[in-house]
Amino acid sequence: MAKTTAQATPARRIRPDWRSREVRPSNKVVARRVSEDDHQALKRFAEAHGTKIAEMIAPAVEELIEQARAFCREIDVQDQEMTAKAS
């Protein structure tokens, strides 16, 4: 009689953990919900210009980020001045 080695196999397939392989540069997203019609209009507009929606809105988002950073810097300076006066 030939020797056989019985090996237990898992009942379910082990699914890979995609979260550990996630390599996006940032986990924060700035978004706005739009209607299906608005999304189709944006998509057609972007395709007509040979680009993607994300690439078209990127300059406006970058400008908004710069304005927010300038605002935060101004508030931080004001807070430091108030702390210095209180001391």
PDB file of N, CA, C and O in Angstrom:
ATOM      1  N   MET A   1       0.838  -1.164   0.000  1.00  0.00           N
ATOM      2  CA  MET A   1       0.000   0.000   0.000  1.00  0.00           C
ATOM      3  C   MET A   1       0.892   1.240   0.000  1.00  0.00           C
ATOM      4  O   MET A   1       1.857   1.313   0.762  1.00  0.00           O
ATOM      5  N   ALA A   2       0.578   2.195  -0.837  1.00  0.00           N
ATOM      6  CA  ALA A   2       1.362   3.415  -0.949  1.00  0.00           C
ATOM      7  C   ALA A   2       1.039   4.361   0.199  1.00  0.00           C
ATOM      8  O   ALA A   2      -0.100   4.478   0.650  1.00  0.00           O
ATOM      9  N   LYS A   3       2.097   5.030   0.649  1.00  0.00           N
ATOM     10  CA  LYS A   3       1.887   5.996   1.726  1.00  0.00           C
ATOM     11  C   LYS A   3       1.292   7.274   1.142  1.00  0.00           C
ATOM     12  O   LYS A   3       1.717   7.748   0.088  1.00  0.00           O
ATOM     13  N   THR A   4       0.329   7.809   1.827  1.00  0.00           N
ATOM     14  CA  THR A   4      -0.259   9.094   1.426  1.00  0.00           C
ATOM     15  C   THR A   4      -0.148  10.042   2.599  1.00  0.00           C
ATOM     16  O   THR A   4      -0.255   9.646   3.759  1.00  0.00           O
ATOM     17  N   THR A   5       0.066  11.289   2.274  1.00  0.00           N
ATOM     18  CA  THR A   5       0.110  12.308   3.321  1.00  0.00           C
ATOM     19  C   THR A   5      -1.134  13.163   3.183  1.00  0.00           C
ATOM     20  O   THR A   5      -1.337  13.835   2.172  1.00  0.00           O
ATOM     21  N   ALA A   6      -1.921  13.129   4.165  1.00  0.00           N
ATOM     22  CA  ALA A   6      -3.147  13.925   4.148  1.00  0.00           C
ATOM     23  C   ALA A   6      -2.837  15.316   4.681  1.00  0.00           C
ATOM     24  O   ALA A   6      -2.266  15.471   5.760  1.00  0.00           O
ATOM     25  N   GLN A   7      -3.213  16.301   3.925  1.00  0.00           N
ATOM     26  CA  GLN A   7      -3.029  17.684   4.345  1.00  0.00           C
ATOM     27  C   GLN A   7      -4.387  18.355   4.418  1.00  0.00           C
ATOM     28  O   GLN A   7      -5.206  18.245   3.506  1.00  0.00           O
ATOM     29  N   ALA A   8      -4.602  19.033   5.491  1.00  0.00           N
ATOM     30  CA  ALA A   8      -5.858  19.767   5.649  1.00  0.00           C
ATOM     31  C   ALA A   8      -5.802  21.025   4.804  1.00  0.00           C
ATOM     32  O   ALA A   8      -4.802  21.744   4.811  1.00  0.00           O
ATOM     33  N   THR A   9      -6.843  21.280   4.100  1.00  0.00           N
ATOM     34  CA  THR A   9      -6.933  22.506   3.307  1.00  0.00           C
ATOM     35  C   THR A   9      -8.038  23.368   3.896  1.00  0.00           C
ATOM     36  O   THR A   9      -9.036  22.854   4.400  1.00  0.00           O
ATOM     37  N   PRO A  10      -7.859  24.656   3.832  1.00  0.00           N
ATOM     38  CA  PRO A  10      -8.888  25.531   4.402  1.00  0.00           C
ATOM     39  C   PRO A  10     -10.191  25.404   3.621  1.00  0.00           C
ATOM     40  O   PRO A  10     -10.196  25.199   2.407  1.00  0.00           O
ATOM     41  N   ALA A  11     -11.277  25.529   4.342  1.00  0.00           N
ATOM     42  CA  ALA A  11     -12.585  25.414   3.711  1.00  0.00           C
ATOM     43  C   ALA A  11     -12.864  26.600   2.807  1.00  0.00           C
ATOM     44  O   ALA A  11     -13.537  26.468   1.785  1.00  0.00           O
ATOM     45  N   ARG A  12     -12.349  27.747   3.182  1.00  0.00           N
ATOM     46  CA  ARG A  12     -12.547  28.955   2.381  1.00  0.00           C
ATOM     47  C   ARG A  12     -11.229  29.427   1.823  1.00  0.00           C
ATOM     48  O   ARG A  12     -10.165  29.199   2.398  1.00  0.00           O
ATOM     49  N   ARG A  13     -11.321  30.083   0.704  1.00  0.00           N
ATOM     50  CA  ARG A  13     -10.134  30.688   0.112  1.00  0.00           C
ATOM     51  C   ARG A  13      -9.717  31.872   0.968  1.00  0.00           C
ATOM     52  O   ARG A  13     -10.557  32.685   1.352  1.00  0.00           O
ATOM     53  N   ILE A  14      -8.442  31.977   1.269  1.00  0.00           N
ATOM     54  CA  ILE A  14      -7.941  33.105   2.048  1.00  0.00           C
ATOM     55  C   ILE A  14      -7.828  34.299   1.121  1.00  0.00           C
ATOM     56  O   ILE A  14      -7.106  34.269   0.124  1.00  0.00           O
ATOM     57  N   ARG A  15      -8.545  35.338   1.464  1.00  0.00           N
ATOM     58  CA  ARG A  15      -8.540  36.538   0.633  1.00  0.00           C
ATOM     59  C   ARG A  15      -7.376  37.437   1.032  1.00  0.00           C
ATOM     60  O   ARG A  15      -7.084  37.590   2.218  1.00  0.00           O
ATOM     61  N   PRO A  16      -6.725  38.020   0.062  1.00  0.00           N
ATOM     62  CA  PRO A  16      -5.615  38.914   0.393  1.00  0.00           C
ATOM     63  C   PRO A  16      -6.109  40.167   1.098  1.00  0.00           C
ATOM     64  O   PRO A  16      -7.226  40.628   0.864  1.00  0.00           O
ATOM     65  N   ASP A  17      -5.275  40.703   1.950  1.00  0.00           N
ATOM     66  CA  ASP A  17      -5.612  41.908   2.685  1.00  0.00           C
ATOM     67  C   ASP A  17      -5.212  43.115   1.839  1.00  0.00           C
ATOM     68  O   ASP A  17      -4.054  43.531   1.856  1.00  0.00           O
ATOM     69  N   TRP A  18      -6.173  43.679   1.099  1.00  0.00           N
ATOM     70  CA  TRP A  18      -5.869  44.788   0.191  1.00  0.00           C
ATOM     71  C   TRP A  18      -5.501  46.049   0.952  1.00  0.00           C
ATOM     72  O   TRP A  18      -4.809  46.912   0.413  1.00  0.00           O
ATOM     73  N   ARG A  19      -5.951  46.174   2.202  1.00  0.00           N
ATOM     74  CA  ARG A  19      -5.656  47.377   2.971  1.00  0.00           C
ATOM     75  C   ARG A  19      -4.162  47.518   3.252  1.00  0.00           C
ATOM     76  O   ARG A  19      -3.638  48.631   3.306  1.00  0.00           O
ATOM     77  N   SER A  20      -3.488  46.403   3.429  1.00  0.00           N
ATOM     78  CA  SER A  20      -2.051  46.478   3.709  1.00  0.00           C
ATOM     79  C   SER A  20      -1.245  46.815   2.459  1.00  0.00           C
ATOM     80  O   SER A  20      -0.095  47.243   2.560  1.00  0.00           O
ATOM     81  N   ARG A  21      -1.833  46.627   1.295  1.00  0.00           N
ATOM     82  CA  ARG A  21      -1.131  46.948   0.045  1.00  0.00           C
ATOM     83  C   ARG A  21      -1.492  48.325  -0.498  1.00  0.00           C
ATOM     84  O   ARG A  21      -0.946  48.749  -1.516  1.00  0.00           O
ATOM     85  N   GLU A  22      -2.393  49.020   0.159  1.00  0.00           N
ATOM     86  CA  GLU A  22      -2.838  50.336  -0.300  1.00  0.00           C
ATOM     87  C   GLU A  22      -1.665  51.301  -0.312  1.00  0.00           C
ATOM     88  O   GLU A  22      -0.983  51.469   0.699  1.00  0.00           O
ATOM     89  N   VAL A  23      -1.430  51.933  -1.446  1.00  0.00           N
ATOM     90  CA  VAL A  23      -0.265  52.809  -1.589  1.00  0.00           C
ATOM     91  C   VAL A  23      -0.643  54.217  -2.034  1.00  0.00           C
ATOM     92  O   VAL A  23       0.179  54.920  -2.622  1.00  0.00           O
ATOM     93  N   ARG A  24      -1.852  54.628  -1.767  1.00  0.00           N
ATOM     94  CA  ARG A  24      -2.231  55.991  -2.130  1.00  0.00           C
ATOM     95  C   ARG A  24      -1.424  56.966  -1.288  1.00  0.00           C
ATOM     96  O   ARG A  24      -1.110  56.677  -0.134  1.00  0.00           O
ATOM     97  N   PRO A  25      -1.087  58.116  -1.855  1.00  0.00           N
ATOM     98  CA  PRO A  25      -0.244  59.057  -1.116  1.00  0.00           C
ATOM     99  C   PRO A  25      -0.908  59.654   0.118  1.00  0.00           C
ATOM    100  O   PRO A  25      -0.207  60.062   1.044  1.00  0.00           O
ATOM    101  N   SER A  26      -2.214  59.719   0.160  1.00  0.00           N
ATOM    102  CA  SER A  26      -2.892  60.312   1.306  1.00  0.00           C
ATOM    103  C   SER A  26      -4.225  59.617   1.511  1.00  0.00           C
ATOM    104  O   SER A  26      -4.827  59.111   0.563  1.00  0.00           O
ATOM    105  N   ASN A  27      -4.671  59.596   2.732  1.00  0.00           N
ATOM    106  CA  ASN A  27      -5.951  58.952   2.990  1.00  0.00           C
ATOM    107  C   ASN A  27      -7.089  59.955   3.148  1.00  0.00           C
ATOM    108  O   ASN A  27      -8.212  59.558   3.455  1.00  0.00           O
ATOM    109  N   LYS A  28      -6.831  61.217   2.949  1.00  0.00           N
ATOM    110  CA  LYS A  28      -7.868  62.248   3.055  1.00  0.00           C
ATOM    111  C   LYS A  28      -8.374  62.617   1.663  1.00  0.00           C
ATOM    112  O   LYS A  28      -7.604  62.702   0.706  1.00  0.00           O
ATOM    113  N   VAL A  29      -9.666  62.830   1.573  1.00  0.00           N
ATOM    114  CA  VAL A  29     -10.298  63.158   0.300  1.00  0.00           C
ATOM    115  C   VAL A  29     -11.160  64.394   0.482  1.00  0.00           C
ATOM    116  O   VAL A  29     -11.879  64.513   1.474  1.00  0.00           O
ATOM    117  N   VAL A  30     -11.091  65.303  -0.461  1.00  0.00           N
ATOM    118  CA  VAL A  30     -11.988  66.450  -0.497  1.00  0.00           C
ATOM    119  C   VAL A  30     -12.967  66.167  -1.624  1.00  0.00           C
ATOM    120  O   VAL A  30     -12.566  65.973  -2.771  1.00  0.00           O
ATOM    121  N   ALA A  31     -14.256  66.143  -1.293  1.00  0.00           N
ATOM    122  CA  ALA A  31     -15.236  65.740  -2.300  1.00  0.00           C
ATOM    123  C   ALA A  31     -16.520  66.535  -2.160  1.00  0.00           C
ATOM    124  O   ALA A  31     -16.780  67.176  -1.142  1.00  0.00           O
ATOM    125  N   ARG A  32     -17.298  66.474  -3.199  1.00  0.00           N
ATOM    126  CA  ARG A  32     -18.622  67.093  -3.199  1.00  0.00           C
ATOM    127  C   ARG A  32     -19.547  66.186  -3.992  1.00  0.00           C
ATOM    128  O   ARG A  32     -19.210  65.760  -5.096  1.00  0.00           O
ATOM    129  N   ARG A  33     -20.688  65.897  -3.441  1.00  0.00           N
ATOM    130  CA  ARG A  33     -21.657  65.067  -4.155  1.00  0.00           C
ATOM    131  C   ARG A  33     -22.353  65.911  -5.224  1.00  0.00           C
ATOM    132  O   ARG A  33     -22.709  67.067  -4.996  1.00  0.00           O
ATOM    133  N   VAL A  34     -22.535  65.301  -6.392  1.00  0.00           N
ATOM    134  CA  VAL A  34     -23.241  65.957  -7.486  1.00  0.00           C
ATOM    135  C   VAL A  34     -24.299  64.999  -8.017  1.00  0.00           C
ATOM    136  O   VAL A  34     -24.244  63.793  -7.778  1.00  0.00           O
ATOM    137  N   SER A  35     -25.245  65.549  -8.728  1.00  0.00           N
ATOM    138  CA  SER A  35     -26.288  64.701  -9.306  1.00  0.00           C
ATOM    139  C   SER A  35     -25.710  63.880 -10.450  1.00  0.00           C
ATOM    140  O   SER A  35     -24.628  64.175 -10.957  1.00  0.00           O
ATOM    141  N   GLU A  36     -26.431  62.863 -10.841  1.00  0.00           N
ATOM    142  CA  GLU A  36     -25.999  62.008 -11.952  1.00  0.00           C
ATOM    143  C   GLU A  36     -25.867  62.835 -13.235  1.00  0.00           C
ATOM    144  O   GLU A  36     -24.929  62.644 -14.008  1.00  0.00           O
ATOM    145  N   ASP A  37     -26.811  63.752 -13.454  1.00  0.00           N
ATOM    146  CA  ASP A  37     -26.756  64.600 -14.644  1.00  0.00           C
ATOM    147  C   ASP A  37     -25.520  65.505 -14.628  1.00  0.00           C
ATOM    148  O   ASP A  37     -24.840  65.658 -15.642  1.00  0.00           O
ATOM    149  N   ASP A  38     -25.239  66.102 -13.464  1.00  0.00           N
ATOM    150  CA  ASP A  38     -24.060  66.966 -13.358  1.00  0.00           C
ATOM    151  C   ASP A  38     -22.778  66.170 -13.580  1.00  0.00           C
ATOM    152  O   ASP A  38     -21.842  66.651 -14.219  1.00  0.00           O
ATOM    153  N   HIS A  39     -22.743  64.949 -13.049  1.00  0.00           N
ATOM    154  CA  HIS A  39     -21.544  64.123 -13.233  1.00  0.00           C
ATOM    155  C   HIS A  39     -21.349  63.777 -14.703  1.00  0.00           C
ATOM    156  O   HIS A  39     -20.228  63.822 -15.210  1.00  0.00           O
ATOM    157  N   GLN A  40     -22.428  63.436 -15.383  1.00  0.00           N
ATOM    158  CA  GLN A  40     -22.320  63.127 -16.811  1.00  0.00           C
ATOM    159  C   GLN A  40     -21.852  64.346 -17.600  1.00  0.00           C
ATOM    160  O   GLN A  40     -21.040  64.225 -18.518  1.00  0.00           O
ATOM    161  N   ALA A  41     -22.370  65.527 -17.237  1.00  0.00           N
ATOM    162  CA  ALA A  41     -21.950  66.754 -17.925  1.00  0.00           C
ATOM    163  C   ALA A  41     -20.464  67.020 -17.699  1.00  0.00           C
ATOM    164  O   ALA A  41     -19.738  67.357 -18.634  1.00  0.00           O
ATOM    165  N   LEU A  42     -20.016  66.867 -16.449  1.00  0.00           N
ATOM    166  CA  LEU A  42     -18.591  67.059 -16.152  1.00  0.00           C
ATOM    167  C   LEU A  42     -17.727  66.050 -16.891  1.00  0.00           C
ATOM    168  O   LEU A  42     -16.674  66.389 -17.431  1.00  0.00           O
ATOM    169  N   LYS A  43     -18.186  64.813 -16.906  1.00  0.00           N
ATOM    170  CA  LYS A  43     -17.426  63.750 -17.577  1.00  0.00           C
ATOM    171  C   LYS A  43     -17.308  64.030 -19.081  1.00  0.00           C
ATOM    172  O   LYS A  43     -16.225  63.919 -19.656  1.00  0.00           O
ATOM    173  N   ARG A  44     -18.418  64.390 -19.702  1.00  0.00           N
ATOM    174  CA  ARG A  44     -18.379  64.691 -21.142  1.00  0.00           C
ATOM    175  C   ARG A  44     -17.503  65.900 -21.428  1.00  0.00           C
ATOM    176  O   ARG A  44     -16.765  65.916 -22.413  1.00  0.00           O
ATOM    177  N   PHE A  45     -17.582  66.909 -20.573  1.00  0.00           N
ATOM    178  CA  PHE A  45     -16.767  68.112 -20.740  1.00  0.00           C
ATOM    179  C   PHE A  45     -15.283  67.771 -20.643  1.00  0.00           C
ATOM    180  O   PHE A  45     -14.482  68.219 -21.464  1.00  0.00           O
ATOM    181  N   ALA A  46     -14.922  66.981 -19.641  1.00  0.00           N
ATOM    182  CA  ALA A  46     -13.523  66.593 -19.459  1.00  0.00           C
ATOM    183  C   ALA A  46     -13.033  65.752 -20.635  1.00  0.00           C
ATOM    184  O   ALA A  46     -11.934  65.971 -21.145  1.00  0.00           O
ATOM    185  N   GLU A  47     -13.843  64.797 -21.060  1.00  0.00           N
ATOM    186  CA  GLU A  47     -13.448  63.952 -22.191  1.00  0.00           C
ATOM    187  C   GLU A  47     -13.281  64.775 -23.465  1.00  0.00           C
ATOM    188  O   GLU A  47     -12.384  64.511 -24.266  1.00  0.00           O
ATOM    189  N   ALA A  48     -14.142  65.768 -23.651  1.00  0.00           N
ATOM    190  CA  ALA A  48     -14.040  66.626 -24.841  1.00  0.00           C
ATOM    191  C   ALA A  48     -12.734  67.412 -24.842  1.00  0.00           C
ATOM    192  O   ALA A  48     -12.216  67.771 -25.899  1.00  0.00           O
ATOM    193  N   HIS A  49     -12.201  67.679 -23.637  1.00  0.00           N
ATOM    194  CA  HIS A  49     -10.940  68.409 -23.520  1.00  0.00           C
ATOM    195  C   HIS A  49      -9.747  67.469 -23.351  1.00  0.00           C
ATOM    196  O   HIS A  49      -8.623  67.917 -23.126  1.00  0.00           O
ATOM    197  N   GLY A  50      -9.998  66.168 -23.461  1.00  0.00           N
ATOM    198  CA  GLY A  50      -8.922  65.187 -23.397  1.00  0.00           C
ATOM    199  C   GLY A  50      -8.266  65.077 -22.025  1.00  0.00           C
ATOM    200  O   GLY A  50      -7.058  64.862 -21.928  1.00  0.00           O
ATOM    201  N   THR A  51      -9.048  65.222 -20.980  1.00  0.00           N
ATOM    202  CA  THR A  51      -8.503  65.165 -19.628  1.00  0.00           C
ATOM    203  C   THR A  51      -9.495  64.456 -18.706  1.00  0.00           C
ATOM    204  O   THR A  51     -10.501  63.912 -19.162  1.00  0.00           O
ATOM    205  N   LYS A  52      -9.206  64.468 -17.435  1.00  0.00           N
ATOM    206  CA  LYS A  52     -10.091  63.861 -16.446  1.00  0.00           C
ATOM    207  C   LYS A  52     -10.656  64.960 -15.550  1.00  0.00           C
ATOM    208  O   LYS A  52     -10.099  66.055 -15.463  1.00  0.00           O
ATOM    209  N   ILE A  53     -11.758  64.654 -14.894  1.00  0.00           N
ATOM    210  CA  ILE A  53     -12.392  65.624 -14.001  1.00  0.00           C
ATOM    211  C   ILE A  53     -11.419  66.047 -12.906  1.00  0.00           C
ATOM    212  O   ILE A  53     -11.296  67.235 -12.607  1.00  0.00           O
ATOM    213  N   ALA A  54     -10.737  65.093 -12.315  1.00  0.00           N
ATOM    214  CA  ALA A  54      -9.804  65.391 -11.223  1.00  0.00           C
ATOM    215  C   ALA A  54      -8.710  66.357 -11.664  1.00  0.00           C
ATOM    216  O   ALA A  54      -8.315  67.242 -10.905  1.00  0.00           O
ATOM    217  N   GLU A  55      -8.226  66.188 -12.878  1.00  0.00           N
ATOM    218  CA  GLU A  55      -7.185  67.082 -13.382  1.00  0.00           C
ATOM    219  C   GLU A  55      -7.733  68.485 -13.645  1.00  0.00           C
ATOM    220  O   GLU A  55      -7.008  69.472 -13.525  1.00  0.00           O
ATOM    221  N   MET A  56      -9.009  68.567 -14.003  1.00  0.00           N
ATOM    222  CA  MET A  56      -9.602  69.876 -14.273  1.00  0.00           C
ATOM    223  C   MET A  56      -9.862  70.660 -12.990  1.00  0.00           C
ATOM    224  O   MET A  56      -9.733  71.884 -12.977  1.00  0.00           O
ATOM    225  N   ILE A  57     -10.227  69.965 -11.912  1.00  0.00           N
ATOM    226  CA  ILE A  57     -10.534  70.682 -10.679  1.00  0.00           C
ATOM    227  C   ILE A  57      -9.310  70.865  -9.789  1.00  0.00           C
ATOM    228  O   ILE A  57      -9.371  71.603  -8.806  1.00  0.00           O
ATOM    229  N   ALA A  58      -8.210  70.211 -10.115  1.00  0.00           N
ATOM    230  CA  ALA A  58      -7.000  70.286  -9.292  1.00  0.00           C
ATOM    231  C   ALA A  58      -6.530  71.725  -9.045  1.00  0.00           C
ATOM    232  O   ALA A  58      -6.218  72.051  -7.900  1.00  0.00           O
ATOM    233  N   PRO A  59      -6.463  72.602 -10.057  1.00  0.00           N
ATOM    234  CA  PRO A  59      -6.008  73.975  -9.789  1.00  0.00           C
ATOM    235  C   PRO A  59      -6.891  74.719  -8.780  1.00  0.00           C
ATOM    236  O   PRO A  59      -6.377  75.457  -7.941  1.00  0.00           O
ATOM    237  N   ALA A  60      -8.195  74.534  -8.854  1.00  0.00           N
ATOM    238  CA  ALA A  60      -9.095  75.203  -7.908  1.00  0.00           C
ATOM    239  C   ALA A  60      -8.896  74.659  -6.495  1.00  0.00           C
ATOM    240  O   ALA A  60      -8.929  75.418  -5.527  1.00  0.00           O
ATOM    241  N   VAL A  61      -8.691  73.350  -6.375  1.00  0.00           N
ATOM    242  CA  VAL A  61      -8.470  72.748  -5.062  1.00  0.00           C
ATOM    243  C   VAL A  61      -7.138  73.224  -4.490  1.00  0.00           C
ATOM    244  O   VAL A  61      -7.052  73.530  -3.301  1.00  0.00           O
ATOM    245  N   GLU A  62      -6.102  73.291  -5.318  1.00  0.00           N
ATOM    246  CA  GLU A  62      -4.793  73.776  -4.861  1.00  0.00           C
ATOM    247  C   GLU A  62      -4.880  75.210  -4.367  1.00  0.00           C
ATOM    248  O   GLU A  62      -4.283  75.556  -3.348  1.00  0.00           O
ATOM    249  N   GLU A  63      -5.626  76.048  -5.087  1.00  0.00           N
ATOM    250  CA  GLU A  63      -5.811  77.446  -4.676  1.00  0.00           C
ATOM    251  C   GLU A  63      -6.548  77.517  -3.339  1.00  0.00           C
ATOM    252  O   GLU A  63      -6.186  78.312  -2.472  1.00  0.00           O
ATOM    253  N   LEU A  64      -7.565  76.701  -3.174  1.00  0.00           N
ATOM    254  CA  LEU A  64      -8.306  76.662  -1.914  1.00  0.00           C
ATOM    255  C   LEU A  64      -7.404  76.219  -0.758  1.00  0.00           C
ATOM    256  O   LEU A  64      -7.482  76.772   0.339  1.00  0.00           O
ATOM    257  N   ILE A  65      -6.559  75.233  -1.005  1.00  0.00           N
ATOM    258  CA  ILE A  65      -5.622  74.766   0.020  1.00  0.00           C
ATOM    259  C   ILE A  65      -4.650  75.876   0.402  1.00  0.00           C
ATOM    260  O   ILE A  65      -4.371  76.069   1.585  1.00  0.00           O
ATOM    261  N   GLU A  66      -4.138  76.601  -0.570  1.00  0.00           N
ATOM    262  CA  GLU A  66      -3.220  77.709  -0.282  1.00  0.00           C
ATOM    263  C   GLU A  66      -3.902  78.791   0.547  1.00  0.00           C
ATOM    264  O   GLU A  66      -3.302  79.328   1.478  1.00  0.00           O
ATOM    265  N   GLN A  67      -5.143  79.112   0.219  1.00  0.00           N
ATOM    266  CA  GLN A  67      -5.892  80.102   0.996  1.00  0.00           C
ATOM    267  C   GLN A  67      -6.094  79.615   2.434  1.00  0.00           C
ATOM    268  O   GLN A  67      -5.959  80.391   3.380  1.00  0.00           O
ATOM    269  N   ALA A  68      -6.412  78.346   2.592  1.00  0.00           N
ATOM    270  CA  ALA A  68      -6.614  77.782   3.934  1.00  0.00           C
ATOM    271  C   ALA A  68      -5.316  77.801   4.737  1.00  0.00           C
ATOM    272  O   ALA A  68      -5.328  78.108   5.929  1.00  0.00           O
ATOM    273  N   ARG A  69      -4.203  77.478   4.094  1.00  0.00           N
ATOM    274  CA  ARG A  69      -2.909  77.499   4.788  1.00  0.00           C
ATOM    275  C   ARG A  69      -2.542  78.921   5.214  1.00  0.00           C
ATOM    276  O   ARG A  69      -2.053  79.131   6.324  1.00  0.00           O
ATOM    277  N   ALA A  70      -2.777  79.897   4.335  1.00  0.00           N
ATOM    278  CA  ALA A  70      -2.492  81.292   4.678  1.00  0.00           C
ATOM    279  C   ALA A  70      -3.362  81.729   5.854  1.00  0.00           C
ATOM    280  O   ALA A  70      -2.891  82.421   6.756  1.00  0.00           O
ATOM    281  N   PHE A  71      -4.607  81.332   5.842  1.00  0.00           N
ATOM    282  CA  PHE A  71      -5.515  81.643   6.943  1.00  0.00           C
ATOM    283  C   PHE A  71      -5.003  81.044   8.251  1.00  0.00           C
ATOM    284  O   PHE A  71      -4.981  81.716   9.282  1.00  0.00           O
ATOM    285  N   CYS A  72      -4.593  79.786   8.203  1.00  0.00           N
ATOM    286  CA  CYS A  72      -4.092  79.117   9.415  1.00  0.00           C
ATOM    287  C   CYS A  72      -2.816  79.772   9.925  1.00  0.00           C
ATOM    288  O   CYS A  72      -2.630  79.918  11.133  1.00  0.00           O
ATOM    289  N   ARG A  73      -1.931  80.169   9.002  1.00  0.00           N
ATOM    290  CA  ARG A  73      -0.705  80.860   9.427  1.00  0.00           C
ATOM    291  C   ARG A  73      -1.050  82.168  10.129  1.00  0.00           C
ATOM    292  O   ARG A  73      -0.451  82.496  11.153  1.00  0.00           O
ATOM    293  N   GLU A  74      -1.999  82.912   9.595  1.00  0.00           N
ATOM    294  CA  GLU A  74      -2.410  84.188  10.178  1.00  0.00           C
ATOM    295  C   GLU A  74      -3.008  83.974  11.568  1.00  0.00           C
ATOM    296  O   GLU A  74      -2.691  84.712  12.501  1.00  0.00           O
ATOM    297  N   ILE A  75      -3.854  82.986  11.706  1.00  0.00           N
ATOM    298  CA  ILE A  75      -4.458  82.677  13.005  1.00  0.00           C
ATOM    299  C   ILE A  75      -3.388  82.254  14.003  1.00  0.00           C
ATOM    300  O   ILE A  75      -3.438  82.652  15.167  1.00  0.00           O
ATOM    301  N   ASP A  76      -2.414  81.444  13.558  1.00  0.00           N
ATOM    302  CA  ASP A  76      -1.329  81.004  14.448  1.00  0.00           C
ATOM    303  C   ASP A  76      -0.512  82.190  14.943  1.00  0.00           C
ATOM    304  O   ASP A  76      -0.143  82.239  16.116  1.00  0.00           O
ATOM    305  N   VAL A  77      -0.224  83.152  14.057  1.00  0.00           N
ATOM    306  CA  VAL A  77       0.530  84.346  14.446  1.00  0.00           C
ATOM    307  C   VAL A  77      -0.273  85.145  15.461  1.00  0.00           C
ATOM    308  O   VAL A  77       0.284  85.616  16.453  1.00  0.00           O
ATOM    309  N   GLN A  78      -1.563  85.305  15.232  1.00  0.00           N
ATOM    310  CA  GLN A  78      -2.413  86.031  16.177  1.00  0.00           C
ATOM    311  C   GLN A  78      -2.446  85.329  17.533  1.00  0.00           C
ATOM    312  O   GLN A  78      -2.404  85.987  18.572  1.00  0.00           O
ATOM    313  N   ASP A  79      -2.518  84.021  17.530  1.00  0.00           N
ATOM    314  CA  ASP A  79      -2.522  83.264  18.791  1.00  0.00           C
ATOM    315  C   ASP A  79      -1.206  83.444  19.539  1.00  0.00           C
ATOM    316  O   ASP A  79      -1.194  83.577  20.763  1.00  0.00           O
ATOM    317  N   GLN A  80      -0.094  83.447  18.798  1.00  0.00           N
ATOM    318  CA  GLN A  80       1.212  83.637  19.432  1.00  0.00           C
ATOM    319  C   GLN A  80       1.325  85.035  20.026  1.00  0.00           C
ATOM    320  O   GLN A  80       1.876  85.211  21.113  1.00  0.00           O
ATOM    321  N   GLU A  81       0.800  86.032  19.310  1.00  0.00           N
ATOM    322  CA  GLU A  81       0.837  87.397  19.821  1.00  0.00           C
ATOM    323  C   GLU A  81      -0.009  87.537  21.082  1.00  0.00           C
ATOM    324  O   GLU A  81       0.378  88.223  22.027  1.00  0.00           O
ATOM    325  N   MET A  82      -1.169  86.879  21.086  1.00  0.00           N
ATOM    326  CA  MET A  82      -2.029  86.937  22.262  1.00  0.00           C
ATOM    327  C   MET A  82      -1.363  86.228  23.446  1.00  0.00           C
ATOM    328  O   MET A  82      -1.464  86.695  24.580  1.00  0.00           O
ATOM    329  N   THR A  83      -0.699  85.128  23.196  1.00  0.00           N
ATOM    330  CA  THR A  83      -0.006  84.412  24.262  1.00  0.00           C
ATOM    331  C   THR A  83       1.142  85.229  24.806  1.00  0.00           C
ATOM    332  O   THR A  83       1.373  85.246  26.015  1.00  0.00           O
ATOM    333  N   ALA A  84       1.878  85.918  23.918  1.00  0.00           N
ATOM    334  CA  ALA A  84       3.004  86.746  24.341  1.00  0.00           C
ATOM    335  C   ALA A  84       2.512  87.927  25.181  1.00  0.00           C
ATOM    336  O   ALA A  84       3.160  88.284  26.165  1.00  0.00           O
ATOM    337  N   LYS A  85       1.395  88.534  24.821  1.00  0.00           N
ATOM    338  CA  LYS A  85       0.843  89.661  25.571  1.00  0.00           C
ATOM    339  C   LYS A  85       0.359  89.206  26.937  1.00  0.00           C
ATOM    340  O   LYS A  85       0.480  89.939  27.919  1.00  0.00           O
ATOM    341  N   ALA A  86      -0.191  87.997  27.004  1.00  0.00           N
ATOM    342  CA  ALA A  86      -0.725  87.485  28.260  1.00  0.00           C
ATOM    343  C   ALA A  86       0.388  87.106  29.236  1.00  0.00           C
ATOM    344  O   ALA A  86       0.159  87.041  30.444  1.00  0.00           O
ATOM    345  N   SER A  87       1.571  86.862  28.727  1.00  0.00           N
ATOM    346  CA  SER A  87       2.676  86.431  29.606  1.00  0.00           C
ATOM    347  C   SER A  87       3.300  87.537  30.359  1.00  0.00           C
ATOM    348  O   SER A  87       4.233  87.310  31.129  1.00  0.00           O
TER     349      SER A  87
END
